[in-house]
Amino acid sequence: MRKSTLNMLLVLVLMYAFGISKKLHAQTTKQPITVEWIYSDSSSTLTVLPRFFWFENNTALLLDRRQAREKREFEIYNPKTGKIKKALDQEKALTSLNALLSENGAWEALDWPQSIDKQGRSVVYLIGQDIFLLDLQKSEFQRITETEAGEKNVNFAPDGNMLSFVRDNDLFVYDLKQKTEKRLTTDGSATLMNGTVSWVYWEEIFGRRDLGYWWSDDSKSLAYLQTDDSPVAVAHFVDFKPVVPRVIEQRYPKAGMANPKVRVGVVEIENAKTTWVNFENENPEYIPRVQWLPGSKKLSVQTLNRPQDVLNLYFVDAKTGTANLILQETDSCWVNLHDDLVFLQDGKHFLWQSERDGYAHLYKFTLDGQLVNQVTKGEWAVNSAGWDPRKTIAAVDEEKDWIYFSALEKSSIERHLYRIHSDGTGMERLSDGDGTHYLVFSPDGEYYFDIFSSVKLQPSLRVYSNKGKLVKSFAEPRPELLQALDFQLPELFTIPTADGFLMPAEILKPKDFDPTKKYPVIMNIYGGPSAPTVSNSWNSGNYFDQILMNRGYLVVRFDHRVAAGISKKYENLILRQFIGPVELADIVDGVKWLKAQPWVDGDRFGIWGWSGGGSFTLHTMTRTKEFKAGIAVAPVTDWHYYDTRWAEFAMKTPQDNPEGYESTSIVRQAKNLSGRLMLVHGTYDDNVHPQNAWDFIEELVQANIPFDMMFYPMRKHGIADRAARIHLFNKMLEFWGNNL
């Protein structure tokens, strides 16, 4: 064989070998997890699920967000037949819409709408603060409003024949058949709001939802809140532009100061006449819940006093406004709000949630407020069934006498579906597997969507019968996406306190974890009452932990007894001393237990948290010497600076509890800061005002204590835009690298 031929064969062999090597490398190389990846569209592919909505005929509208945006189609699913069909001609609908949007640019796909007609005929979009109606059968859009002032809070009437909305703080309706608009209130202004709520109600009472009005079942009336914000103190935020910066005002009631004045009205659509609810002997501080009774002749109104330890349930005559007290909930500390008020079809009873025995449970009452019986019992709590964090009753089947509800009975870190007879007998768990279920039942209670996940499994979306039998799977977990990222999954365990309470805990360790080595630890905390960070569910918010783990840190979370969400008895321990010694004792026990483990480097222990977690970060770093470094994002540093509703539920007012406000003030302890601190805040944080940071910083300056600081111009509490998030979390990585 000639030399040239040998050379050629050698080249071919090397090329072939290189090709195999390259292929094997491609198969084993993992995509690195970066901050940039976390805040990109790619990260959502790990968990994204179809959106869904039950129509009153027990079929469901679906939009599969796993598909590319331009390929997504609205579909209608019938669980009885198993059939799926297109809900509309999307191309025709988009052509129709774009013909109306010449000035706003063309839409290439339809997103999930703002409101959906329960009859399945139409959906509504807000585009440029104007209302656009999409007829699903015709696949055509029509423009409903074209006004200088924007519309918000758009909803369909129960019969689907009208739209309701708020414009310039007044309530309006639009008749879809007559194509006419009607104004229902006329006194709306910058400080007088009809059908829309003030900041403190939006944030603290309705869970960041603008729930300002409620349709009657017969579509003839609206109950609404009228809010007078004029007594409320004004906070100011200074922009960095234009050249002479603009000043933004916000009505924000600080602890101990005046709240907005709120009253309930019932306005009839036909005559636009409002009847105001008359409580006679009560002048409510808060009106946290309004709900119509079946038949549309009465509505229920809940009121809460300023100390938040007495909640009254009234039934109100919609015609006269006369209110009758039906039930009163009291607590030695405070009453938690909930959405478990369900009227039974027998017209004689209702179901109600209460923590009167120390745990959240369900009770059955007559319509005149007489207790029939406690439905659920035990040293566990009912808990959120679906999207509403305060609603646990998922469905009621009166014919077979089943109440379907979600609870923590199996484990305080899991949510499961149960059913029980109204007399409290026959309780059984319907959901399987270790993890967390979020449930949305069809109107007839025959089927339910179940979003299930665990720390080991990404979310799935399935439909079940009300007996717990699988009917159809719409989206299963995709573990192959995790494998491509070399994702590590956390371990769940418990940490004992000095008195034996087992705190739920979670830890993330590297794949090559060596128990003979010592690792630095970063602890993430939130810490609010019944606001656990440890849950047997998938948490996309913890992807940052993967980066920390890959840099050599162990990442840990644990929930002290007040935060664990187990019992109201534990919550009540913080009365008049919220973010105080009770929580601190458990936290220190947990940290010391971790430091005693042979694989933990106790000299390199860090802590960080956001909002309440930022407060606990500062609280522990100024009252202990357990941490080498910490990051506090948007922390409350003194309860005087926070809002009435949240500061006062445990602390009461500064006038009633001056000692508590003084002893829990983190500002007063700033001079005792131990460990290196990075303090982060947005300059337009309308939730936790920047003054919380400024005051704490001033004390550090006076004490000559060095620290790091990151302020984000015109960002609110979430510092939520991609650019800011990427910058912040990369800055956090740099901080941990320099200080831990």
C-alpha positions in Angstrom: 0.0 0.0 0.0 1.4 3.4 -1.0 2.1 6.1 1.6 -0.4 8.5 0.1 -3.1 5.8 0.5 -2.1 5.2 4.1 -2.2 8.9 4.8 -5.7 9.2 3.3 -7.0 6.2 5.4 -5.5 7.9 8.5 -7.3 11.1 7.7 -10.6 9.2 7.3 -10.2 7.3 10.5 -9.4 10.5 12.4 -12.3 12.3 10.9 -14.6 9.4 11.8 -13.3 9.3 15.3 -13.6 13.1 15.7 -17.2 12.8 14.5 -18.1 10.2 17.0 -16.4 12.1 19.8 -18.2 15.3 18.8 -21.6 13.5 18.7 -20.9 11.9 22.2 -19.9 15.3 23.5 -23.1 16.8 22.2 -25.1 14.1 23.9 -23.4 14.6 27.3 -23.0 18.4 27.3 -25.6 20.1 29.5 -27.0 23.5 28.8 -25.7 25.7 31.7 -28.3 27.3 33.9 -27.7 31.1 34.0 -29.6 34.1 35.3 -30.2 35.1 31.7 -31.8 31.7 31.0 -34.0 32.0 34.0 -35.4 35.3 32.8 -35.9 34.2 29.2 -38.8 32.6 27.5 -36.9 29.3 27.4 -37.2 28.7 31.2 -41.0 28.7 31.1 -41.0 25.6 28.8 -40.2 23.5 31.8 -43.6 24.1 33.4 -45.9 25.9 31.0 -49.4 24.3 30.9 -52.6 25.0 28.9 -55.0 27.7 30.2 -58.6 26.6 30.7 -62.0 27.9 31.7 -65.2 25.9 32.4 -68.4 27.1 30.6 -71.7 26.7 32.3 -72.6 23.8 30.0 -69.7 21.9 31.5 -67.4 22.0 28.5 -64.1 23.8 28.8 -62.2 26.4 26.7 -58.5 25.6 26.3 -55.4 27.3 25.0 -52.3 25.2 24.9 -49.4 27.5 25.7 -46.8 24.8 25.1 -47.3 25.4 21.4 -45.5 28.3 19.6 -47.5 31.4 20.1 -48.4 31.8 16.5 -49.6 28.1 16.4 -51.8 28.2 19.5 -55.5 27.5 18.9 -58.5 27.9 21.2 -60.3 24.6 21.6 -63.4 23.4 23.3 -63.2 20.1 25.3 -66.2 18.0 26.3 -65.3 15.6 29.1 -68.5 13.5 28.7 -67.7 12.6 25.1 -63.9 13.2 25.1 -64.2 15.3 22.0 -62.1 18.4 21.3 -63.0 20.9 18.6 -61.7 24.3 17.5 -63.4 27.1 19.3 -63.1 29.6 16.4 -61.4 30.3 13.1 -58.3 32.1 14.5 -57.1 33.4 11.1 -60.5 35.0 10.5 -60.6 36.4 14.0 -57.1 38.0 13.7 -58.0 39.5 10.3 -61.1 41.0 11.9 -59.1 42.4 14.8 -56.3 43.8 12.8 -58.7 45.7 10.6 -59.7 47.5 13.8 -56.1 48.2 15.0 -54.5 50.1 12.2 -52.9 52.5 14.6 -51.7 49.8 17.1 -50.0 47.3 14.9 -51.0 43.8 13.8 -51.6 40.9 16.1 -50.1 37.6 15.0 -51.8 35.4 17.7 -54.5 35.6 20.3 -53.7 35.5 24.0 -55.9 34.5 26.9 -58.7 37.1 27.2 -59.5 39.4 30.1 -63.0 38.0 30.6 -65.0 35.0 29.3 -68.8 34.7 28.8 -69.9 31.6 30.8 -72.3 30.7 28.0 -69.3 30.3 25.7 -70.4 32.8 23.1 -67.9 35.6 23.5 -64.6 36.7 25.2 -63.3 40.2 25.9 -59.8 41.7 25.4 -58.5 45.1 26.7 -56.3 46.6 24.0 -54.8 50.0 24.6 -57.3 50.3 27.5 -60.3 49.9 25.1 -62.7 47.0 25.1 -62.8 44.5 22.1 -65.4 41.7 22.0 -64.7 38.5 20.1 -67.7 36.5 19.0 -66.5 32.9 19.1 -69.1 31.5 16.7 -68.6 34.2 14.1 -64.8 34.5 14.7 -65.2 38.3 14.5 -64.1 41.2 16.7 -66.1 44.3 17.4 -64.7 47.4 19.2 -66.9 48.2 22.2 -65.2 51.4 23.4 -63.0 54.1 21.9 -62.5 56.7 24.6 -59.8 59.0 25.8 -60.2 57.5 29.3 -59.3 53.9 29.6 -61.6 51.1 30.8 -60.7 48.4 33.3 -62.4 45.6 35.4 -64.3 44.3 32.4 -66.7 41.4 33.1 -69.7 39.7 31.5 -73.1 39.6 33.2 -74.1 36.1 34.2 -76.5 35.8 31.3 -73.8 37.0 28.9 -75.9 39.9 27.5 -74.0 42.8 29.0 -70.5 43.9 29.9 -69.7 45.8 33.0 -66.6 48.0 33.4 -65.0 50.9 35.2 -64.0 54.2 33.6 -62.8 57.2 35.4 -63.8 55.5 38.7 -67.4 55.1 37.7 -69.4 52.0 36.9 -70.8 51.4 33.4 -72.6 48.6 31.5 -72.8 47.9 27.8 -75.8 46.1 26.3 -74.4 43.7 23.7 -77.7 43.3 22.0 -78.8 46.9 21.9 -75.1 48.1 21.5 -75.7 50.9 24.0 -73.6 52.1 27.0 -75.1 53.1 30.3 -73.5 54.9 33.2 -74.5 53.6 36.6 -72.6 56.0 38.9 -71.7 59.6 38.3 -69.6 60.8 41.3 -66.3 59.1 40.5 -63.2 61.2 41.0 -59.5 60.8 41.8 -60.4 60.0 45.4 -63.9 58.6 45.1 -63.9 55.2 43.5 -67.0 53.2 42.4 -66.5 49.5 41.5 -62.7 49.7 41.8 -60.6 49.5 45.0 -57.9 51.5 46.7 -54.4 50.2 47.0 -54.7 48.7 50.5 -57.8 46.7 49.4 -56.1 45.6 46.2 -52.9 44.5 48.0 -54.1 43.2 51.4 -57.8 42.3 51.2 -58.4 41.0 47.7 -55.0 39.4 47.0 -53.9 41.8 44.3 -57.2 41.6 42.5 -59.4 44.6 41.8 -62.6 43.2 43.1 -64.8 46.2 43.3 -68.2 44.9 42.2 -70.3 41.8 41.9 -73.2 40.8 39.5 -76.4 39.4 40.8 -77.3 36.0 39.4 -80.3 37.4 37.5 -78.0 40.0 35.8 -80.3 42.9 36.9 -78.1 44.4 39.6 -74.6 45.1 40.7 -73.3 45.2 44.2 -70.3 47.5 44.4 -67.8 49.1 46.8 -67.6 52.9 46.9 -64.3 54.0 48.3 -63.5 57.4 49.6 -59.7 57.7 49.6 -59.5 61.3 50.6 -58.7 60.7 54.3 -55.7 58.6 53.4 -52.2 59.9 53.7 -50.3 60.6 50.5 -46.9 59.1 49.7 -44.6 60.5 47.0 -42.2 59.0 44.6 -39.7 61.0 42.5 -38.9 59.9 39.0 -35.5 60.4 37.4 -37.1 62.0 34.3 -38.0 64.3 32.7 -35.3 67.0 33.2 -37.4 68.4 36.1 -38.5 65.0 37.6 -42.1 64.3 37.9 -43.5 63.4 41.3 -46.0 60.5 41.6 -48.5 60.5 44.4 -50.0 57.4 46.1 -52.8 57.1 48.7 -51.3 54.8 51.3 -52.6 54.3 54.9 -49.7 53.9 57.3 -50.1 52.0 60.5 -52.3 53.9 63.0 -53.5 56.4 60.4 -56.8 56.8 58.6 -58.1 54.1 56.3 -60.2 54.7 53.2 -63.9 55.0 53.9 -65.8 52.2 52.2 -69.5 51.4 51.8 -71.5 49.0 49.8 -74.2 49.9 47.3 -76.6 48.0 45.1 -77.4 49.6 41.8 -80.2 48.4 39.5 -79.3 48.3 35.9 -82.7 49.4 34.7 -82.9 52.7 36.6 -79.2 53.2 37.7 -80.4 53.8 41.2 -78.2 52.9 44.1 -79.4 51.6 47.5 -76.8 51.8 50.2 -76.3 49.1 52.8 -77.3 50.2 56.3 -75.5 48.4 59.2 -77.3 50.5 61.8 -75.1 49.8 64.9 -71.8 49.3 63.2 -69.5 51.6 61.3 -67.2 49.0 59.6 -63.5 49.7 59.3 -63.1 47.2 56.5 -65.6 45.5 54.2 -63.5 42.6 53.0 -66.1 40.4 51.3 -69.4 40.8 49.3 -71.4 37.9 47.8 -74.9 37.5 46.4 -77.2 34.9 47.8 -79.0 32.6 45.4 -82.2 34.3 44.0 -80.6 37.8 43.8 -82.8 39.3 46.5 -80.1 39.3 49.2 -76.4 39.7 49.4 -73.9 38.8 52.1 -71.5 41.4 53.4 -68.6 40.8 55.8 -67.2 43.5 58.0 -64.0 43.7 60.0 -63.2 46.0 62.9 -59.9 48.0 63.1 -58.2 45.5 65.5 -59.3 42.7 63.0 -60.4 40.4 65.9 -64.2 40.6 65.1 -65.7 39.7 61.8 -69.4 40.0 61.2 -71.4 38.3 58.5 -74.6 40.2 57.4 -77.3 39.2 55.0 -78.7 42.4 53.3 -82.0 43.0 51.6 -80.9 44.3 48.1 -84.1 46.5 47.8 -84.0 48.2 51.1 -80.3 47.9 52.2 -81.3 46.6 55.6 -78.6 44.4 57.1 -79.2 41.6 59.5 -76.3 40.1 61.5 -76.1 36.4 60.9 -72.8 35.2 62.4 -69.9 36.7 64.2 -66.3 35.3 64.2 -64.0 36.4 67.0 -60.4 35.6 67.8 -58.2 36.6 70.8 -55.6 37.9 68.2 -57.1 38.4 64.7 -59.5 36.7 62.3 -58.2 35.5 59.0 -60.2 36.2 55.9 -61.5 33.4 53.6 -63.7 32.7 50.7 -65.5 29.6 52.0 -69.1 30.9 52.1 -71.2 28.4 50.0 -75.0 28.6 50.0 -76.7 25.2 49.6 -79.5 24.6 47.1 -81.9 23.6 49.8 -82.3 27.3 50.6 -81.8 26.6 54.3 -78.1 26.2 54.9 -74.7 27.5 54.1 -71.1 26.2 54.6 -68.5 28.4 56.3 -64.8 28.2 57.2 -63.6 29.0 60.7 -60.5 28.7 62.9 -62.5 28.7 66.1 -60.9 25.4 67.3 -57.4 26.5 66.3 -57.4 24.9 62.8 -59.1 26.0 59.6 -62.2 23.8 59.2 -65.6 23.8 57.6 -68.9 24.3 59.4 -72.6 24.0 58.4 -75.0 26.7 59.5 -78.7 27.5 59.0 -79.5 30.7 57.1 -80.3 32.4 60.4 -76.8 31.7 61.7 -77.5 28.6 63.9 -74.6 26.1 63.9 -75.7 22.7 62.7 -72.4 20.9 62.9 -68.7 21.0 62.4 -68.0 19.3 59.0 -64.2 18.7 59.1 -62.2 18.0 62.2 -58.6 17.2 63.2 -55.2 18.7 63.9 -54.9 19.8 60.3 -56.3 22.6 58.2 -58.4 22.9 55.1 -56.4 24.8 52.5 -56.6 26.4 49.1 -58.3 24.2 46.5 -57.5 26.3 43.4 -56.4 29.8 42.3 -58.1 31.5 45.2 -55.7 31.2 48.1 -58.5 31.5 50.7 -61.1 29.1 49.1 -61.0 25.5 50.1 -64.4 24.2 49.0 -64.0 23.0 45.4 -67.6 21.7 44.8 -70.7 20.5 46.5 -72.9 17.6 45.4 -76.1 18.0 47.4 -77.9 15.1 45.8 -75.3 12.6 47.0 -74.4 14.8 50.0 -70.7 15.2 49.2 -68.6 18.3 49.9 -65.3 18.3 47.9 -62.5 20.3 49.5 -58.7 20.7 49.6 -56.7 20.2 52.8 -53.4 19.5 54.5 -54.6 16.4 56.2 -52.0 14.1 54.6 -49.1 16.5 55.2 -48.7 20.2 56.0 -46.5 20.6 52.8 -49.0 18.9 50.5 -52.5 19.8 49.2 -54.9 17.0 48.4 -58.6 16.6 47.3 -61.0 15.1 49.8 -64.7 14.6 50.0 -66.9 14.4 53.1 -70.6 14.2 53.9 -72.2 17.4 55.3 -72.6 15.7 58.8 -68.8 15.1 58.9 -68.9 11.4 58.1 -67.4 9.4 55.3 -64.3 11.5 54.7 -61.9 10.1 52.0 -59.0 11.3 50.0 -59.4 11.3 46.2 -56.1 12.5 45.0 -53.0 10.2 44.7 -49.3 10.6 44.9 -47.0 12.7 47.2 -47.3 16.3 46.1 -49.7 19.2 45.6 -53.0 19.4 43.7 -54.8 22.6 42.5 -58.4 21.8 41.5 -61.0 23.5 39.4 -64.4 21.7 39.2 -66.9 21.9 36.4 -70.2 23.7 37.2 -72.0 20.4 37.6 -69.3 19.0 39.8 -68.9 15.9 37.6 -65.3 16.7 36.5 -62.3 18.7 37.6 -59.0 19.9 36.2 -56.1 19.0 38.4 -52.7 20.7 38.3 -50.4 18.4 40.1 -46.7 18.7 40.9 -44.1 17.8 43.5 -40.4 18.7 44.2 -39.6 15.8 41.9 -42.2 16.3 39.2 -43.0 19.4 37.0 -46.6 20.4 36.8 -49.1 18.3 34.9 -52.7 19.1 33.8 -55.3 16.3 33.9 -59.0 15.9 34.0 -60.6 13.6 36.5 -64.1 12.5 37.4 -65.4 13.5 40.8 -64.6 9.9 42.0 -60.9 10.6 41.4 -60.8 8.6 38.1 -58.5 9.9 35.4 -60.4 11.0 32.3 -57.8 12.7 30.2 -54.3 14.1 30.4 -53.6 17.4 28.7 -50.0 17.9 29.7 -47.6 15.6 31.4 -44.2 16.5 33.1 -41.3 16.7 30.7 -38.3 15.4 32.7 -36.1 15.3 29.6 -36.0 19.1 29.7 -34.5 18.9 33.2 -31.9 16.3 32.1 -30.8 18.6 29.3 -30.1 21.2 32.0 -28.5 18.8 34.5 -31.2 19.9 36.9 -30.8 18.7 40.5 -33.9 18.1 42.7 -34.2 19.2 46.3 -34.7 16.9 49.3 -37.4 17.4 51.8 -36.8 16.8 55.5 -37.5 18.3 59.0 -35.4 20.2 61.5 -36.2 19.9 65.2 -36.4 23.0 67.4 -35.3 23.0 71.0 -38.9 22.1 72.2 -39.3 19.4 69.6 -41.4 21.1 66.9 -40.4 19.7 63.5 -39.9 22.5 61.0 -40.6 21.6 57.4 -37.3 21.9 55.5 -35.8 21.6 52.0 -32.2 21.4 50.8 -30.5 21.3 47.4 -27.2 19.5 47.2 -24.9 19.0 44.2 -24.9 15.7 42.3 -21.4 14.9 43.5 -22.2 15.8 47.2 -19.5 14.5 49.5 -20.7 14.2 53.2 -17.0 14.3 54.3 -16.6 17.8 52.9 -17.8 21.1 54.4 -20.0 23.3 52.2 -21.1 26.9 52.6 -24.9 27.3 53.0 -27.3 29.9 51.7 -30.7 30.1 53.4 -33.7 31.6 51.7 -36.5 32.8 54.0 -39.9 34.5 53.8 -41.3 33.9 57.2 -44.8 35.5 57.3 -47.7 33.8 59.2 -48.9 30.7 57.3 -46.8 31.6 54.3 -44.5 28.6 54.0 -41.5 28.4 51.6 -41.3 24.6 51.9 -43.9 22.7 49.8 -43.9 19.4 48.1 -44.6 21.2 44.8 -42.6 22.5 41.8 -41.4 26.0 42.4 -40.1 27.8 39.3 -39.0 30.6 41.6 -36.2 28.4 42.9 -34.3 28.0 39.7 -31.7 30.5 41.0 -30.8 27.8 43.6 -29.4 25.7 40.8 -26.9 28.3 40.0 -25.9 28.7 43.6 -25.6 24.9 43.9 -23.4 24.7 40.8 -21.1 27.3 42.5 -20.6 25.1 45.5 -23.3 26.3 47.9 -25.9 24.2 49.7 -29.3 26.0 49.4 -31.7 25.5 52.3 -35.2 26.6 53.3 -37.1 25.8 56.5 -40.3 27.2 58.0 -40.6 28.2 61.6 -43.8 27.2 63.3 -45.6 30.5 62.6 -44.9 30.3 58.9 -45.6 26.6 58.4 -49.3 27.0 57.9 -50.3 24.3 60.3 -52.4 26.0 62.9 -53.9 29.3 63.9 -52.6 28.5 67.4 -49.0 29.0 66.1 -49.9 32.2 64.2 -51.3 33.7 67.4 -47.9 33.4 69.1 -46.8 36.6 67.3 -49.5 38.9 68.7 -48.1 42.4 69.3 -44.5 41.2 68.3 -44.6 40.3 64.6 -41.1 39.6 63.3 -39.9 39.2 66.9 -38.6 36.7 69.4 -41.0 33.8 68.6 -39.9 33.5 65.0 -36.3 34.2 65.9 -36.0 31.4 68.4 -37.1 28.8 65.8 -34.8 30.3 63.1 -31.8 30.2 65.4 -32.6 26.6 66.4 -32.7 25.7 62.7 -29.5 27.4 61.8 -27.6 25.9 64.7 -28.9 22.4 63.8 -27.6 22.8 60.3 -24.3 24.1 61.5 -24.0 21.0 63.6 -24.1 18.8 60.5 -20.6 17.5 59.5 -21.1 18.7 55.9 -21.9 22.3 56.7 -19.2 25.0 57.0 -20.7 27.0 59.9 -18.4 29.9 59.3 -19.8 30.4 55.8 -23.6 30.7 56.4 -25.6 33.2 54.4 -29.2 34.3 54.4 -31.4 36.2 52.0 -35.1 37.1 51.4 -37.5 39.4 49.6 -40.1 41.6 51.2 -41.0 39.9 54.5 -38.0 37.6 53.8 -35.9 40.8 53.6 -37.2 41.9 56.9 -36.3 38.5 58.5 -32.9 38.7 56.9 -32.2 42.0 58.7 -34.0 40.8 61.8 -31.6 37.8 62.2 -28.5 39.7 61.2 -29.1 42.4 63.8 -30.1 40.1 66.6 -27.7 37.2 66.1 -24.2 36.6 64.9 -25.0 33.4 63.0 -24.6 34.8 59.5 -21.5 35.8 57.6 -23.5 37.6 54.8 -27.0 38.4 53.8 -29.1 40.0 51.1 -32.3 41.9 52.0 -34.6 42.8 49.1 -37.4 45.4 49.7 -37.6 44.8 53.5 -40.0 46.4 55.9 -37.7 47.8 58.6 -40.3 49.4 60.9 -44.0 48.7 61.1 -44.7 52.4 61.3 -43.8 52.5 57.6 -46.2 49.8 56.5 -49.9 49.7 55.7 -52.8 49.5 58.2 -54.3 46.2 57.2 -51.1 44.1 57.3 -49.1 45.9 60.0 -52.1 46.0 62.4 -53.5 42.5 62.2 -50.8 41.2 64.6 -49.2 44.4 65.9 -52.5 46.4 66.3 -52.0 50.2 66.0 -48.9 52.1 67.2 -51.2 53.9 69.7 -52.3 50.6 71.2 -49.0 48.8 71.1 -46.1 51.4 71.3 -43.8 48.9 73.1 -44.3 46.3 70.4 -43.5 48.7 67.6 -40.4 49.8 69.4 -39.2 46.3 70.2 -39.7 44.9 66.7 -38.2 47.9 64.9 -35.3 46.6 62.8 -34.1 50.2 62.4 -33.5 50.4 66.1 -31.2 47.4 65.9 -29.2 48.5 62.8 -26.2 49.4 64.9 -25.9 45.7 65.9 -25.6 44.4 62.3 -23.4 41.3 62.1 -22.1 40.1 58.8 -21.8 41.8 55.4 -25.1 43.1 54.0 -26.4 43.9 50.6 -29.6 46.0 50.7 -31.8 46.1 47.6 -34.8 48.3 46.9 -36.8 49.8 44.0 -37.3 53.6 44.1 -40.9 53.3 43.1 -41.8 50.5 45.5 -45.5 51.4 46.3 -45.8 48.3 48.6 -42.8 48.6 50.9 -41.8 52.2 50.6 -38.1 53.1 50.1 -38.1 55.0 53.3 -37.8 51.6 55.0 -34.4 51.3 53.4 -33.4 54.9 53.8 -34.0 54.8 57.6 -32.1 51.6 58.1 -29.2 53.0 55.9 -29.1 56.2 58.0 -28.6 54.1 61.2 -25.8 52.1 59.5 -24.1 55.4 58.5 -24.4 56.7 62.0 -22.8 53.5 63.4 -20.1 53.6 60.7 -21.0 50.1 59.4 -20.1 49.3 55.8 -22.6 47.6 53.6 -23.5 47.1 49.9 -26.5 48.7 48.2 -28.4 48.3 45.0 -31.3 50.6 44.2 -33.3 50.2 41.0 -34.8 53.4 39.4 -38.6 53.5 39.1 -39.0 49.8 39.9 -41.8 48.6 42.2 -41.8 45.9 44.8 -41.1 43.0 42.4 -38.2 44.7 40.5 -40.0 42.7 37.8 -38.6 43.6 34.4 -36.2 41.3 32.8 -33.3 43.7 32.6 -33.5 44.5 36.3 -34.0 40.9 37.3 -30.9 39.8 35.3 -28.9 42.6 36.7 -30.0 42.0 40.3 -29.4 38.2 40.4 -26.0 38.5 38.7 -25.2 41.1 41.3 -26.3 38.7 44.0 -24.0 36.0 42.6 -21.1 38.5 42.7 -22.0 39.4 46.3 -22.0 35.8 47.5 -18.8 35.1 45.7 -17.1 38.0 47.4 -18.5 37.5 50.9 -19.3 33.8 51.5 
